[in-house]
Amino acid sequence: MAGNWKMNPATEQDAMDLSESLTKLLGDETCPIDDENPLCTEVVVFPPHPFISKVKEVVEDAGITIGAQSIYFEDKGAYTGSVSASMVKSLGCEYILCGHSERRQTFGDDDQAINRKVLKVLDSGMKPILCIGESKAEYDLNIKNEVCAMQLSKDLANVTKEQMKEVVIAYEPVWAIGTGLVCAAGDANETHAFLRTVLARMYDDDVAQETRIQYGGSVTPDSVDELMAMPEIDGCLVGGASLDADKFGRIINFKTA
């Protein structure tokens, strides 16, 4: 379960208060994923860059992992306003969002740039969460699968089978983010299943089954249980609801039975 705070909250103190509230709401099943705890729910939060260090201090003892919302693919140089992979890694980040719909639409990140980010994150020893998904126009044209397959192919170019062990995919139908429109859990599950067929063609069946695929698209406490009951959905990338500790806590502690 990952919480993308986007450009929120307003101040460092607000970020710390949110973090402290969240640590009090985690269930017993929440812990870092490793070979000894394969069935735990891994929780990652993505604060804005200025808050990463302080938030990490608050949440790390609770087993919450820290990620960065984006990086630039160059190591250093005259790139005003950008941050490098090494910078966020030095702050303790383990995950990086790559290709989020807002980075694609608002900031113009194309598939070539996203691919370079994915490769840089992997080369730096961190884990990319690669976000893909169709727009409302593409959904209406019934080319969702084609769009998602093309994004996967382009954004994972030159990523090896071995490296795929560190990659997480997040399917986020752009038309369901902050619009009030809802992607039904069954439809999301079908898309996740399709994405596994694409990964199987690109790599093999083992990679397709072992890759974690999250769903992102206005996930709420009311929708999370049905989503997580779907066999192809491995987690959620949460936006607005992750800014409310009670809501995000309920999402983390989802119930499927």
Secondary structure, 3 states (H helix, E strand, C coil): CEEECCCCCCCHHHHHHHHHHHHCCCCCCECCCCCCCCCCECCEEECCHHHHHHHHHHHHHHCCEEEECCCCCCCCCCCCCCCCHHHHHHCCCCEEEECCHHHHHCCCCCHHHHHHHHHHHHHCCCEEEEEECCCHHHHHCCCHHHHHHHHHHHHCCCCCCCHHHHCEEEECCHHHCCCCCCCCHHHHHHHHHHHHHHHHHHCCHHHHHHCEEEECCCCCCCCHHHHHCCCCCCEEEECHHHHCHHHHHHHHCCCCC
